Each structure stands twice: as structure tokens, then as C-alpha cells.
Amino acid sequence: MVDLVVRGDTVVTPQGVGAYDILIAGGKIAAVAAPGSMTVPSGVRVVDATGKIVMPGGIDPHVHCKWFLPNPDGSAGETAPPSVVSRAALFGGTTTMIDFSRANQAPKLQTALEMREADWKDQCYCDYAQHIMVEGDLPLDLPGQLAEAIQAGYATVKIFTTDITPSRKGRMVDFGDIWEVFQVLAKSGGLGVIHSEDNDIVMHMYGKLIREGRTGFENMAEVHNSLSEDVSFRRVIRLAEKVPGTALYMMHVSAATGISAIREARLRGVPIYGESLHQYMLYSSEDYKRPGGQIFHTYPSLKGPEDQAAMWAGTLDGSINAIATDEICCTLATKLQGSRIDDTTGGNAGVEPRVALMYSNMVGKRGYSLNRFVDLVSTNAAKIMGLYPRKGAIAAGSDADLCVLDPKLARVLKKEDLHETDYSPWEGHKMDAWPSMTILRGKIVMEDGNFQGALTDGKWQHRKVASEILTGPAL
């Protein structure tokens, strides 16, 4: 029984862009048909999206909700909970987010996953999933537990090759343990999602700059530098190549050196995929020098103009496959509380403007096709993370997750337009369109700026990475 029809003249499907009726029944897309070619039952609402862009709901594969946040004084707080971030996501056309479960939060991985699910179940307006995060010295029995969790739908494992800052000792996983995890991933069909920086170089540069008295955060690019990304990426890739069947997703690629390492590995047939962040695409280390420049920072650091150019090129040649946020939703006071290279708060509030921001900068400013834009903010993440074709596609049988972008809602962004916190690093950016409607599994959850979602709408998503993603660079 058809519940809803969305009729548009610019609908982005896997087969291309065209005029279609999207028939929705029971939360799924029942059919994608030529306009008026199928009978619509009496009383069913037909949404007229003429003149607008109808696309799959956005997928942000890298967010942190209700997350540990270290403070400069040694205390710790938490980032905003899923209820806040997911609401903002739906206002911005994103219908699925992937966060993290820390394996070391409990003696057994299954307990840690259950604890994290308690933070999300009936507390999230959009759909969600979790990467498993492993940290520090790994327990001897963890590899077996990881294999079980991958089979249970937790398809991705996050690994740090650095402690990030001197105060975060215990994040880095040594390469022997990474080798063991890669063997589990290869056998179990999992995907390694990697925060890859060379810890020796990063910690050396912290020490060097502190000794020289150059501790201001504006020097961050010297610490989390391009050489670190180059050395670490290549080391991780080499290790993966020695464990046949290991597939990699390099998180928050920030430097041209990282792009080069991914590109060269893909040419050798390595199943490796790159993620960048909208911060890296649109800001550089020069922005640290602006008043309140901390608002633009995340880890690793912003880099130079040549790195930005490489990332844009990467979105066209396949070395960058997804644009995420590394979402950290906190207040402006919290974001600005650190001013040193070793205490500046990472991440920023960006899940809401991501889809419209990238549409404006990809399609509007750089002439990308609508399909490539949709690939980068939705479809590719669904494919890599084991959600496709349930998510990331306007196709029969897919979840009815839709974002309707309206060019008539073009604007210069103000923080007052947004629904997360009291600041935005994206204030002042020109938006060529803005979402007028978001649909989650057939339910209209936002229409014309009016929110209609419920905390029970968001559901955990079981994931299994497709074999073609795991066996070669498929995108």
C-alpha cells in the first residue's frame, strides 16, 4: 500500500538524474517511475518537488556524540548527545550517522557495545551505526571478540596509530596489534578505519615546539604535519598489503601526501578508500590566525593550499570517496577554551550544513555532476560501510531516506539558522540551496523548517561490507 509519493523533475538515482515519481510504502521505496505512469491511490499525499533536487538522505560516516572531551585543566566533559546532533542532521538532510563504540569501556566487547547502544536507543532522531574503536594495548582475547562483532553487524574497526596529543596516552595501537587486527578483518569481512599519523613525528614536534616556546595553536600544522601523514599512511598500507584481504578506509585525510599514498595503493589494486572532511576542503592552516581560529580546528591539523587542491583533485580521481564531519558538538566556550598546540579542542559542529555546503561548493562552484556530489555525501559511504543499497540510493527496495534541496532557499549561512550549538564555523558561507524536506524511512521528519521527528525514529543499522569493496578499489 503506497503511503507517500515524491514527484520531482531532478531526482538523483543510480542510473542518473531525471524526472521521476518515487512511490513509498512501508518505509521503503516501492518504485521509481516516470511521472504519472503509476496510479496513486486516493488520499495518498503527493509531494511536488518540481524545481528542487531530490537525493538520497546524506550519510555522515564519522561523528562523535556523547563523547569524551578532554579539557585543558585535566578534567573531562562530554559532547552533545545523539538527540541534539541527530535532530540537526535531519534539518540538514542527513538521515544516517556512524559513531564509535570504545572496546575498552568494558571487560568484554559485547558489554561495551551494549553500553554504547544504551546511549543511542530511543535517543536518536535519525538512523545510526557504530564503528568499533580499539585503543592502546589490546587484550589477547580481543581479536576473537572482534570477529564475532563483525559477524553481528559491526563491520568496521577504528584504529589509531598515534596518541594524537601528549595528554591522550593510550590511544595508539602498536603495529604488532594492528597486524593481528588486520588478520581478523581479512578473515571476517571487516574494514579497517584508520586515524593514521606517525606518533614519533607528532610527539617529537610537540616537544620541539614546546621547547622553543611556540605553543600557540596557530602552529598546529607543524605538529600534525604532512610528513607524518605520508610516513604513517604508507606504513599502514604496506602492513595491509602483507595481510591479503585487508581493506582500509583512511579517515580524515588532510594532506596531499596522504592523497598520494592512497592513489598509488589503489593503482596497485589495494582495496583502500579515502575520507576527507569539509573543514580540510574549505579551510587551511592560515585560518588558525583568524580571531577565534580554534573553531576551524580538528585533528589532524588543517594544512596548506596545496593540500586543499590535492583533496579536491582526490574527489575526482577516486582517492577521496566520502566527505564527513568528524562531528564534535560543543559550546563556543568549550571550543575556545584551549589555545595551545596540546590542548585545543578538535572537531566542530558541522553535521547540519554538510550536505548543502558541499552541494554549493561541488555543484555550484566547481561544476560537479549531481551524481558525483551525491556519491561523496551519501552513496559512497553507504557502499564502503556496508549499508548499500538499503541506504544511499533512490531505488526500488531501498529505505525511503530522502533529502529535498531547494535552490529557492539559497542563503548566506548564519548560526541562527542552525540547530546544534551557539556557534558555527560555517557562518558567512554562501549556500546555493537548502533542504526543504527530509524523509526518514518514509516518514517526513522535516518540512519547510518544521521538525516532525521522534526520538524513537532512529534505528541501529546492521552492516555487512560487500565483497567487491573488500577485494579491490571498487569506487
Secondary structure, 3 states (H helix, E strand, C coil): CCCEEEEEEEEEECCEEEEEEEEEECCEEEEEECCCCCCCCCCCEEEECCCCEEEECEEECCEECCCEEECCCCCEEECCCHHHHHHHHHHCCEEEEEEEEEHHHCCCHHHHHHHHHHHHCCCCCCEEEEEEEECCCCCCCHHHHHHHHHHCCCCEEEEECCCCCHHHCCCCCCHHHHHHHHHHHHHHCCEEEEECCCHHHHHHHHHHHHHCCCCEHHHHHHHCCHHHHHHHHHHHHHHHHCCCCCCEEECCCCCHHHHHHHHHHHHCCCCEEEEEEHHHHHCCHHHHHCCCHHHHCCCCCCCCHHHHHHHHHHHHHCCCCEEECCEECCCHHHHHCCCECCCCCCCCCCCCCHHHHHHHHHHHHHCCCHHHHHHHHHHHHHHHCCCCCCCCCCCCCCECCEEEEEHHHCEECCHHHCCCCCCCCCCCCEECCEEEEEEECCEEEEECCEECCCCCCCCECCCCCCHHHHHCCCC
